[in-house]
Amino acid sequence: SITVSFYTETGPHIRKMFLASITVTFEHTINGLLLPMLYLITHDDIYFNLALYSEVGYMIYATSLILASYVLKRDVTVEQMHEAVWILLLIHHLASISICVACIIIEGVPKELACWGLLVLLGLTSTLHYVGQILDFSPLAQSNAPYTRLYNHLFCLASQIVFRCIYWTRICYLALVHCWETQELGTTVALVSVMVLFTLFNVDFVKFHVKATQGCWGKIQQEKLAKDI
């Protein structure tokens, strides 16, 4: 079959990246989509706690493998990305750990807002990003299925804009207001720092998907012109 042929004929690095994308997509779907939605539907604390503790555990594991990759001087990371990106992943993971731990240990954290944060940053955006990577490393890559890839790009870009731009602004505002009213100044300053960091990540994410969508559309137009000629 085409799937078997793809996997056997693809180089080991691409296979690792393909499996890495599946792994991260699975984790994001559980911790960033399923568990937060179950809490929002049922308001049962078990789903809220599972989402946060699971995310912290996964981030610690992923962070440890990044550090191990630096020590071993070879890529043993979960994400299987270029070494130049490791430092960004490390910063991202440490920020994720800090905000999840804060949600666990600080009393009075608005749980619905925290769950929406997981949905916005993981379940409804990052998951789609990794689905796109799975397509890129599969028989449904742009060279084989250009419009499938384009539709994925458009859907993913729309999700990034709605959740990582528009809805993220609401989350930041509500989180900062709540923190200012209920916590000490130091906690509020720490939250602002983490929010700014994630905002920068969001901006970079959106820019990436704008360029990727434009590039995908441009390649389709080039192929059409080549056929016409």
Kinemage of the C-alpha trace (Angstrom):
@kinemage 1
@onewidth
@group {chain A} dominant
@subgroup {mainchain}
@vectorlist {calphas} color= white
{ca ser a 1} P 0.000 0.000 0.000
{ca ile a 2} L 1.030 3.638 -0.366
{ca thr a 3} L 1.345 4.071 3.439
{ca val a 4} L 3.674 1.097 3.818
{ca ser a 5} L 5.684 2.249 0.821
{ca phe a 6} L 5.960 5.746 2.288
{ca tyr a 7} L 7.240 4.484 5.627
{ca thr a 8} L 9.749 2.005 4.232
{ca glu a 9} L 11.101 4.385 1.603
{ca thr a 10} L 11.418 7.421 3.889
{ca gly a 11} L 14.702 8.201 5.636
{ca pro a 12} L 15.096 7.524 9.377
{ca his a 13} L 15.095 11.233 10.336
{ca ile a 14} L 11.783 11.932 8.589
{ca arg a 15} L 10.282 8.808 10.166
{ca lys a 16} L 11.371 10.062 13.597
{ca met a 17} L 9.794 13.468 12.947
{ca phe a 18} L 6.612 11.798 11.723
{ca leu a 19} L 6.340 9.670 14.873
{ca ala a 20} L 7.270 12.671 17.042
{ca ser a 21} L 4.386 14.673 15.565
{ca ile a 22} L 1.979 11.810 16.267
{ca thr a 23} L 3.258 11.593 19.861
{ca val a 24} L 2.867 15.327 20.540
{ca thr a 25} L -0.544 15.407 18.840
{ca phe a 26} L -1.722 12.580 21.100
{ca glu a 27} L -0.460 14.368 24.221
{ca his a 28} L -2.016 17.698 23.209
{ca thr a 29} L -5.317 16.002 22.419
{ca ile a 30} L -5.486 14.416 25.894
{ca asn a 31} L -4.105 17.216 28.090
{ca gly a 32} L -5.058 20.189 25.968
{ca leu a 33} L -8.425 19.174 24.538
{ca leu a 34} L -10.133 16.149 26.101
{ca leu a 35} L -9.460 16.750 29.817
{ca pro a 36} L -10.140 20.542 29.795
{ca met a 37} L -13.381 20.007 27.860
{ca leu a 38} L -14.469 17.287 30.291
{ca tyr a 39} L -13.931 19.706 33.166
{ca leu a 40} L -15.851 22.497 31.421
{ca ile a 41} L -18.749 20.090 30.800
{ca thr a 42} L -18.828 18.297 34.172
{ca his a 43} L -17.014 20.709 36.559
{ca asp a 44} L -15.479 17.620 38.155
{ca asp a 45} L -12.102 18.582 39.650
{ca ile a 46} L -10.586 15.237 38.705
{ca tyr a 47} L -10.407 16.305 35.044
{ca phe a 48} L -8.886 19.675 35.937
{ca asn a 49} L -6.243 18.044 38.140
{ca leu a 50} L -5.485 15.331 35.589
{ca ala a 51} L -4.965 17.928 32.857
{ca leu a 52} L -2.545 20.012 34.921
{ca tyr a 53} L -0.594 17.188 36.548
{ca ser a 54} L -0.331 15.340 33.230
{ca glu a 55} L 0.868 18.459 31.439
{ca val a 56} L 3.481 19.143 34.133
{ca gly a 57} L 4.672 15.530 33.953
{ca tyr a 58} L 4.931 15.612 30.179
{ca met a 59} L 6.730 18.980 30.192
{ca ile a 60} L 9.262 17.731 32.755
{ca tyr a 61} L 9.870 14.636 30.617
{ca ala a 62} L 10.245 16.674 27.414
{ca thr a 63} L 12.513 19.205 29.142
{ca ser a 64} L 14.717 16.421 30.515
{ca leu a 65} L 15.193 15.002 27.029
{ca ile a 66} L 16.186 18.413 25.663
{ca leu a 67} L 18.820 18.748 28.384
{ca ala a 68} L 19.956 15.181 27.702
{ca ser a 69} L 20.309 16.054 24.009
{ca tyr a 70} L 22.682 18.901 24.883
{ca val a 71} L 24.743 16.588 27.083
{ca leu a 72} L 24.812 13.667 24.638
{ca lys a 73} L 25.216 15.963 21.614
{ca arg a 74} L 22.549 14.053 19.694
{ca asp a 75} L 18.797 14.497 19.324
{ca val a 76} L 16.824 12.448 21.826
{ca thr a 77} L 14.061 15.051 22.195
{ca val a 78} L 10.377 14.200 21.980
{ca glu a 79} L 9.846 16.821 19.274
{ca gln a 80} L 12.760 15.786 16.999
{ca met a 81} L 13.326 19.346 15.798
{ca his a 82} L 16.517 21.094 14.703
{ca glu a 83} L 19.036 21.881 17.420
{ca ala a 84} L 18.553 25.612 16.820
{ca val a 85} L 14.995 25.294 18.161
{ca trp a 86} L 15.942 23.441 21.352
{ca ile a 87} L 16.497 26.610 23.388
{ca leu a 88} L 13.055 27.935 22.392
{ca leu a 89} L 11.460 24.618 23.315
{ca leu a 90} L 13.299 24.711 26.641
{ca ile a 91} L 12.018 28.215 27.450
{ca his a 92} L 8.506 27.252 26.364
{ca his a 93} L 8.463 24.088 28.464
{ca leu a 94} L 9.794 25.826 31.587
{ca ala a 95} L 7.176 28.576 31.220
{ca ser a 96} L 4.471 25.929 30.782
{ca ile a 97} L 5.627 24.098 33.901
{ca ser a 98} L 5.631 27.300 35.942
{ca ile a 99} L 2.121 28.371 34.996
{ca cys a 100} L 0.663 24.866 35.435
{ca val a 101} L 2.310 24.468 38.845
{ca ala a 102} L 0.967 27.899 39.831
{ca cys a 103} L -2.546 26.799 38.865
{ca ile a 104} L -2.103 23.713 41.066
{ca ile a 105} L -0.685 25.312 44.217
{ca ile a 106} L -2.361 28.736 44.289
{ca glu a 107} L -5.783 28.726 45.904
{ca gly a 108} L -8.687 30.375 44.124
{ca val a 109} L -7.387 29.922 40.590
{ca pro a 110} L -10.321 30.298 38.151
{ca lys a 111} L -10.442 26.741 36.848
{ca glu a 112} L -12.605 27.437 33.817
{ca leu a 113} L -10.186 30.148 32.697
{ca ala a 114} L -7.219 27.794 33.196
{ca cys a 115} L -8.954 25.147 31.089
{ca trp a 116} L -9.589 27.675 28.339
{ca gly a 117} L -5.893 28.505 28.482
{ca leu a 118} L -5.057 24.845 27.820
{ca leu a 119} L -7.587 24.718 24.993
{ca val a 120} L -6.287 27.921 23.387
{ca leu a 121} L -2.586 27.054 23.584
{ca leu a 122} L -2.782 23.288 23.067
{ca gly a 123} L -6.029 21.601 22.139
{ca leu a 124} L -7.441 24.027 19.571
{ca thr a 125} L -4.242 25.336 17.966
{ca ser a 126} L -1.022 23.434 18.642
{ca thr a 127} L -2.743 20.118 17.975
{ca leu a 128} L -3.713 21.333 14.489
{ca his a 129} L -0.148 22.520 13.926
{ca tyr a 130} L 1.199 19.019 14.580
{ca val a 131} L -1.527 17.444 12.457
{ca gly a 132} L -0.139 19.595 9.648
{ca gln a 133} L 3.342 18.232 10.325
{ca ile a 134} L 1.975 14.685 10.205
{ca leu a 135} L 0.546 15.490 6.767
{ca asp a 136} L 3.891 16.949 5.664
{ca phe a 137} L 5.663 13.703 6.538
{ca ser a 138} L 2.973 11.455 5.059
{ca pro a 139} L 1.571 10.497 1.645
{ca leu a 140} L -0.787 13.496 2.078
{ca ala a 141} L 2.089 15.989 1.793
{ca gln a 142} L 1.636 18.934 -0.540
{ca ser a 143} L 3.432 17.225 -3.416
{ca asn a 144} L 0.811 14.448 -3.421
{ca ala a 145} L -2.319 16.178 -2.118
{ca pro a 146} L -1.887 19.966 -2.476
{ca tyr a 147} L -5.484 20.946 -1.719
{ca thr a 148} L -5.698 18.701 1.350
{ca arg a 149} L -2.653 20.500 2.698
{ca leu a 150} L -4.046 23.907 1.736
{ca tyr a 151} L -7.356 23.285 3.519
{ca asn a 152} L -5.435 22.171 6.607
{ca his a 153} L -3.308 25.325 6.440
{ca leu a 154} L -6.394 27.555 6.152
{ca phe a 155} L -8.227 25.841 8.994
{ca cys a 156} L -5.133 25.900 11.195
{ca leu a 157} L -4.421 29.573 10.428
{ca ala a 158} L -8.027 30.537 11.214
{ca ser a 159} L -7.757 28.692 14.531
{ca gln a 160} L -4.472 30.448 15.389
{ca ile a 161} L -5.990 33.878 14.699
{ca val a 162} L -9.230 33.231 16.605
{ca phe a 163} L -7.699 31.593 19.659
{ca arg a 164} L -4.044 32.693 19.893
{ca cys a 165} L -4.812 36.323 18.959
{ca ile a 166} L -8.414 37.269 19.735
{ca tyr a 167} L -9.387 34.913 22.548
{ca trp a 168} L -5.903 34.979 24.075
{ca thr a 169} L -6.370 38.728 24.693
{ca arg a 170} L -9.486 37.969 26.740
{ca ile a 171} L -7.706 35.244 28.725
{ca cys a 172} L -4.799 37.582 29.542
{ca tyr a 173} L -7.141 40.355 30.666
{ca leu a 174} L -9.263 38.113 32.903
{ca ala a 175} L -6.234 36.326 34.366
{ca leu a 176} L -4.420 39.568 35.181
{ca val a 177} L -7.501 41.211 36.703
{ca his a 178} L -8.150 38.147 38.871
{ca cys a 179} L -4.496 37.931 39.931
{ca trp a 180} L -4.316 41.664 40.745
{ca glu a 181} L -7.439 41.424 42.913
{ca thr a 182} L -6.573 38.217 44.774
{ca gln a 183} L -2.781 37.779 44.821
{ca glu a 184} L 0.324 39.688 45.884
{ca leu a 185} L 2.180 42.031 43.565
{ca gly a 186} L 5.021 39.552 43.009
{ca thr a 187} L 2.610 36.908 41.730
{ca thr a 188} L 1.012 39.421 39.370
{ca val a 189} L 4.425 40.464 38.009
{ca ala a 190} L 5.353 36.813 37.463
{ca leu a 191} L 2.069 36.211 35.628
{ca val a 192} L 2.642 39.248 33.413
{ca ser a 193} L 6.095 37.902 32.502
{ca val a 194} L 4.734 34.491 31.558
{ca met a 195} L 1.816 36.020 29.636
{ca val a 196} L 4.199 38.238 27.651
{ca leu a 197} L 6.369 35.225 26.859
{ca phe a 198} L 3.413 33.180 25.612
{ca thr a 199} L 2.129 36.183 23.653
{ca leu a 200} L 5.461 36.328 21.821
{ca phe a 201} L 5.201 32.602 21.106
{ca asn a 202} L 1.666 33.176 19.795
{ca val a 203} L 2.766 35.983 17.493
{ca asp a 204} L 5.549 33.793 16.100
{ca phe a 205} L 3.124 30.884 15.665
{ca val a 206} L 0.631 33.020 13.732
{ca lys a 207} L 3.378 34.508 11.530
{ca phe a 208} L 4.613 30.986 10.756
{ca his a 209} L 1.172 29.828 9.656
{ca val a 210} L 0.535 32.946 7.566
{ca lys a 211} L 3.779 32.270 5.655
{ca ala a 212} L 3.053 28.538 5.395
{ca thr a 213} L -0.429 29.158 3.998
{ca gln a 214} L 0.869 31.718 1.513
{ca gly a 215} L 3.645 29.340 0.459
{ca cys a 216} L 1.217 26.469 -0.032
{ca trp a 217} L -1.113 28.620 -2.163
{ca gly a 218} L 1.844 29.951 -4.160
{ca lys a 219} L 3.070 26.431 -4.986
{ca ile a 220} L -0.401 25.424 -6.178
{ca gln a 221} L -0.517 28.459 -8.485
{ca gln a 222} L 2.960 27.685 -9.824
{ca glu a 223} L 1.892 24.113 -10.602
{ca lys a 224} L -1.175 25.421 -12.444
{ca leu a 225} L 0.949 27.786 -14.526
{ca ala a 226} L 3.402 24.975 -15.334
{ca lys a 227} L 0.543 22.785 -16.557
{ca asp a 228} L -0.885 25.594 -18.697
{ca ile a 229} L 2.490 26.106 -20.336
